[in-house]
Amino acid sequence: MIVWIWDASGPAASACGVAGTAEAARDAAGSLITSGRAEAARVEQAALVLGTTLTYGYCPTGRSWHARLDAGQLTWITAARPPRQAAP
């Protein structure tokens, strides 16, 4: 299952969460920037990993976006993927 992890931070607010769609994650994080409560936001795609004892975790897929304000307009920029590491 793919999920989208988001976070936003700034002088008046810091928040994070998990959403079921990229749009929902961008809306949640972006609303904190457009309201002026946060200065930075990030959305990262991840796979939900379920363990055998009802534990779970997230495995990032390498796709992520960063938000910025351009003349008052919220813009999401695709982040560069980190280079792949060679197998040992």
N, C-alpha and C positions, 0 to 999 in steps of 0.2 A: 504494500500500500504506500502510495506517495503522499506526503504531507508537506506543508510549507511552514517553516519556522520563521517568525518575525521578531524583530526587536527595534526599539526606538529609544533614544536617550537625549537628554538635554537638561537645562537648568531647572525646569519646572516639572519634568516627568521622565520617568524611565519605566518602560513596560516591555513585556515579551509575551509571546503566545504561539500557539500552533493552530493552523487553519487547514481546512480541507481543500481549498483552491488557492491558486496564486493571487487571484483577484481579491479574495477575502483578506489574505495576508497583507497585500499592498494597501487595501482600504484601511485596515486597522492601524498599521504602522504610519501610513501617510497622513491619517487624520491628526496624529500628534504633531507632525511637522507643520501642516497647514494651519493648525490652531496656534502655533508658536510655542507650544510646550516642549517640543523636542527639536534638536538641531540635526540629528542624524538618524537614519533608519536603514534597515537591511532586511531582506527576505532571502531565505535559502531553501532550496528544494532538498528534501531528505526522504529516505525510505524508512518506514517504520519497521523495526525489527522486533519480533516477538520471541521471547525465550520460552523454554519448556516449563518453567515454574511461574508462569504468568508475569514475568518481568518483561520490560520493553526498553527500547532505546531507539536512537535515530542515527542513521548512517547517511551523512551528506553525499549528495550526488555530484557535487562540484558546480552546480548551477546556482548563481546568486545574483541579486540586484541591490543597488544602493540608490537611495533617494537624495534628491537635492532640489532646492527651489531656484528656478530661473525666472527672474522678473515676476515673482509671486506665483509662478506656475510650477506645480509639483512634477518632477521628471524622474523616471526610473531608468538607471543606467545598468546595463548588463556588466557584471564584473568578469574580469579575465579569469579563466580557469587556471588553477595552479598546474605547473608542469607535472607530468606523470613521473613517478619514481621507478627506476629499474628494479626488477625483482632481485633479491639477494642471492 
